[in-house]
Amino acid sequence: MSTVKIYIVYYSLYGHVEIMAREVQRGANTVQGVEATLWQVTQTLSDVILQKMKAPAKADDVSEIRPEQLLEADGFIFGFPSRFGVMAAQCKAFFDATHEIWKTQALAGKPAGIFWSTGFHGGGQELTALTAVTQLAHHGMIYVPLGYTFGTGMFEMNEVKGGSCYGAGTYAADGSRQPTELELKQAFHQGKYVAEIARKLKRPNPQT
């Protein structure tokens, strides 16, 4: 079987989603025959605004993705911070730019997972995933939730933990909180889990 390509496409303003994305990638790359690549969506805020928001510089080792590059992948895991219960505008703008791909339904049948960061409990830990599923549905992609495959980590009650059966998640609070060890373990698990699903769905190339 040829290499299964997983694209982890994310937007991260203050670094929380980026930390999660790197762990998702690490998990995906443990699956034999899988090549997981990190991609960033284009920043839509001006340098002046970013400076006023005290946003750190974007990762210089992760390239920006163009919509047509989605066609190269066999599966996806999209990550973003929540804005009022929905994905950040930068990610929505990226999906809006995929209309030419939508016309051909070229992404139909490809698996996709979702992970996120919210400020607090009421910030959209479940709603952000639910509202993001519409983007996948219009493209005909197969949404891959985590379910309760993360095991006992799903039932942890002794510490604050983001994420749910919809995907991995973290809490940023006022920005000072960083993803915990348990949240990172769930992100790792999600990367591995979605990669395994993508490998099962990909058929061998009859010409190889």
Beta strands, then each sheet from edge to edge (+ up, - down):
strand 1: 4-10
strand 2: 34-40
strand 3: 75-83
strand 4: 86-87
strand 5: 111-118
strand 6: 142-143
strand 7: 169-171
sheet 1: 2+ 1+ 3+ 4-
sheet 2: 2+ 1+ 3+ 5+ 6+
sheet 3: 2+ 1+ 3+ 5+ 7+
end
